[in-house]
Amino acid sequence: QVQLVESGGGLVQAGGSLRLSCAASGSVFLINTMTWTRQAPGKQRDAVAGITSGGVTYYADSVKGRFTISRDNAKNTVYLQMNSLKPEDTAVYYCNADTTPDGMDYWGKGTLVTVSS
């Protein structure tokens, strides 16, 4: 099993920055892709950015050029650097990890990001 703990959320003004962290523990050697998703009030959960074990990254169009995902395999931690934040970025941000070869999917409890206008 894999445990994920997010941190770094908070309140920030529009245009500001935050860095989220997701620390993984447990069977981390099984982790393949790690993804940040977010869920705003009353909306569905959407993927924001992801990074594979090989370092390939992808981003939602809404955050391209503003957010950067990175991964420190030595620390079993994935980061999401969020710049030029907008009020519409307000959401609970969740860390997700999928593992191979068992095909399991793990989630953290989330961290709240609030961007004020």
FENBEL-V863264 format. One record per residue. N is the residue number from 1. RES is the residue in one small letter. SS is DSSP state (2 for helix, 1 for strand, 0 for the rest). PHI is phi in radians with two decimals (NA if undefined). OMEGA is omega as a letter, one per 30 degrees, with the letter a starting at -180 (NA if undefined). Layout:
BEGIN
n: <N;N>
res: <RES;RES>
ss: <SS;SS>
phi: <PHI;PHI>
omega: <OMEGA;OMEGA>
END
This chain:
BEGIN
n: <1;2;3;4;5;6;7;8;9;10;11;12;13;14;15;16;17;18;19;20;21;22;23;24;25;26;27;28;29;30;31;32;33;34;35;36;37;38;39;40;41;42;43;44;45;46;47;48;49;50;51;52;53;54;55;56;57;58;59;60;61;62;63;64;65;66;67;68;69;70;71;72;73;74;75;76;77;78;79;80;81;82;83;84;85;86;87;88;89;90;91;92;93;94;95;96;97;98;99;100;101;102;103;104;105;106;107;108;109;110;111;112;113;114;115;116;117>
res: <q;v;q;l;v;e;s;g;g;g;l;v;q;a;g;g;s;l;r;l;s;c;a;a;s;g;s;v;f;l;i;n;t;m;t;w;t;r;q;a;p;g;k;q;r;d;a;v;a;g;i;t;s;g;g;v;t;y;y;a;d;s;v;k;g;r;f;t;i;s;r;d;n;a;k;n;t;v;y;l;q;m;n;s;l;k;p;e;d;t;a;v;y;y;c;n;a;d;t;t;p;d;g;m;d;y;w;g;k;g;t;l;v;t;v;s;s>
ss: <0;1;1;1;1;1;1;0;0;1;1;1;1;0;0;0;0;1;1;1;1;1;1;1;1;1;0;2;2;2;1;1;1;1;1;1;1;1;1;0;0;0;0;0;1;1;1;1;1;1;1;0;0;0;0;0;1;1;1;0;0;0;0;0;0;0;1;1;1;1;1;1;0;0;0;0;1;1;1;1;1;1;0;0;0;0;2;2;2;0;1;1;1;1;1;1;1;1;1;0;0;0;0;0;1;1;1;0;0;0;1;1;1;1;1;1;0>
phi: <NA;-2.17;-1.95;-2.19;-2.26;-1.59;-2.69;1.84;-1.24;2.88;-1.80;-2.50;-1.39;-0.97;1.64;-1.45;-2.32;-2.52;-2.15;-1.63;-2.19;-2.34;-1.69;-1.82;-2.52;1.64;-1.45;-1.17;-1.17;-1.53;-1.19;-1.81;-1.67;-2.02;-2.34;-1.75;-2.16;-2.50;-2.39;-1.48;-0.97;1.34;-2.12;-1.34;-1.40;-2.19;-1.21;-1.89;-2.79;-2.52;-2.56;-1.48;-1.09;-1.55;1.61;-1.31;-2.01;-2.56;-2.43;-1.21;-1.00;-1.18;-2.08;-1.00;1.52;-2.02;-1.88;-2.34;-1.77;-2.52;-2.47;-1.96;-1.17;-1.15;-1.75;0.94;-2.31;-2.05;-2.09;-2.30;-1.51;-2.06;-2.01;0.85;-1.13;-2.11;-0.96;-1.27;-1.45;-1.07;-3.11;-1.54;-1.78;-2.01;-1.72;-2.32;-2.35;-1.96;-2.12;-2.23;-1.58;-1.38;1.23;-1.49;-2.28;-2.12;-2.29;-1.48;-1.53;1.69;-2.39;-1.50;-2.01;-2.13;-1.97;-1.61;-1.58>
omega: <l;l;a;l;l;l;l;l;l;l;a;l;l;a;a;a;l;l;l;l;l;a;a;l;a;a;a;a;l;a;l;a;l;a;l;l;l;l;l;a;l;a;l;l;a;l;a;a;l;l;a;l;l;l;l;a;l;a;l;a;a;a;a;a;a;a;l;l;l;a;l;a;l;a;a;a;l;a;l;l;a;l;l;a;a;l;l;l;l;a;l;a;a;l;a;l;l;a;l;g;a;l;a;a;a;a;l;a;l;l;a;l;l;a;a;a;NA>
END
